Amino acid sequence: MATGSGTAEDPWVLRTPPGSSEYTMHRDDTADPPLLVCQVGSTRLTYLASVVDDLHAMLREAGDWVPLGAADEQKTPAEGSVEAWARSADNPVGGWYGQRKGYRGRVGMYLPPLLEALGLVELEHNARNNRVRAL
């Protein structure tokens, strides 16, 4: 579970699904459109904040476990995974939720723990091949 309130001053402190890495995330409502800012070590990633509601809706519609499929932007994600959905022209934003060129991937790694902390999903925490489903 996370600590923090999700502001820049008090970001959520999260762990990747396998529990191997810690990172922070906060919501930036001053950006247009609003963003989630994810800090992983010295790397800053940004995602459209709408991904929280959109991903939860997709998982509710799926009705069962969905693989995370986390992958860097340059790699092709597994079909039917959270990562593939987050890049699909068929998702609510018509493409990438990630906003920083070269770092637009990894939605499947960094967003499900936030949804879990918000009480929206159940997330597996295995060493590999984790899945998520809506509550």
Residue pairs with C-beta under 8 A, 6 or more apart in sequence:
1 116
1 117
2 12
2 13
2 14
2 113
2 114
2 117
3 12
3 13
4 10
4 11
4 12
4 13
4 24
4 26
5 12
6 12
6 25
6 26
6 27
7 26
7 27
8 26
8 28
8 37
10 26
11 24
11 25
11 26
11 37
11 39
12 24
12 25
12 26
12 114
12 117
13 22
13 23
13 24
14 22
14 23
14 24
14 25
14 110
14 113
14 114
14 117
15 21
15 22
15 23
15 113
16 23
16 109
16 110
16 113
17 68
17 109
17 112
17 113
17 123
17 124
17 125
17 126
17 130
18 125
18 126
18 127
18 128
18 130
19 125
21 40
23 38
23 39
23 40
23 41
23 110
24 38
24 39
25 36
25 37
25 38
25 39
25 110
25 114
26 36
26 37
27 34
27 35
27 36
27 37
27 49
28 34
28 35
28 36
28 37
28 46
28 49
29 49
31 46
33 48
33 49
33 50
34 48
34 49
34 50
35 46
35 47
35 48
35 49
35 99
36 46
36 47
36 48
36 49
36 51
36 52
36 111
36 114
37 44
37 45
37 46
38 44
38 45
38 46
38 47
38 110
39 45
40 110
43 103
44 100
44 103
45 98
45 100
45 103
45 106
45 110
46 98
46 99
46 100
47 97
47 98
47 99
47 107
47 110
47 111
48 93
48 97
48 99
50 92
50 93
50 97
51 86
51 97
51 107
51 111
52 111
52 114
52 115
52 118
52 120
54 91
54 92
54 93
54 97
55 82
55 85
55 86
55 107
55 111
55 112
55 115
56 115
56 120
56 121
56 134
57 92
58 66
58 85
58 91
59 66
59 121
59 132
59 133
59 134
60 134
62 133
62 134
63 133
63 134
64 133
65 124
65 131
65 132
65 133
66 80
66 81
66 82
66 85
66 131
66 132
66 133
67 78
67 80
67 81
67 82
67 108
67 129
67 130
67 131
68 81
68 82
68 83
68 108
68 109
68 112
68 130
68 131
68 132
69 77
69 78
69 80
69 81
69 82
69 83
69 84
69 108
70 77
70 82
70 83
70 105
70 106
70 107
70 108
70 109
71 77
71 78
71 83
71 105
71 106
71 108
72 105
72 106
73 98
73 102
73 103
73 104
73 105
73 106
74 105
75 105
77 83
77 84
77 87
77 105
77 108
78 84
81 108
82 107
82 108
82 111
82 112
82 132
83 105
83 106
83 107
83 108
85 91
86 96
86 97
86 98
86 107
86 108
86 111
87 95
87 96
87 97
87 104
87 105
87 107
88 95
89 95
91 97
96 104
97 104
97 107
98 104
98 105
98 106
98 107
112 121
112 123
112 130
112 132
113 123
115 121
115 123
115 132
116 122
116 123
116 132
119 135
120 134
120 135
121 132
121 133
121 134
121 135
122 132
122 133
122 134
122 135
123 130
123 131
123 132
124 130
124 131
124 132
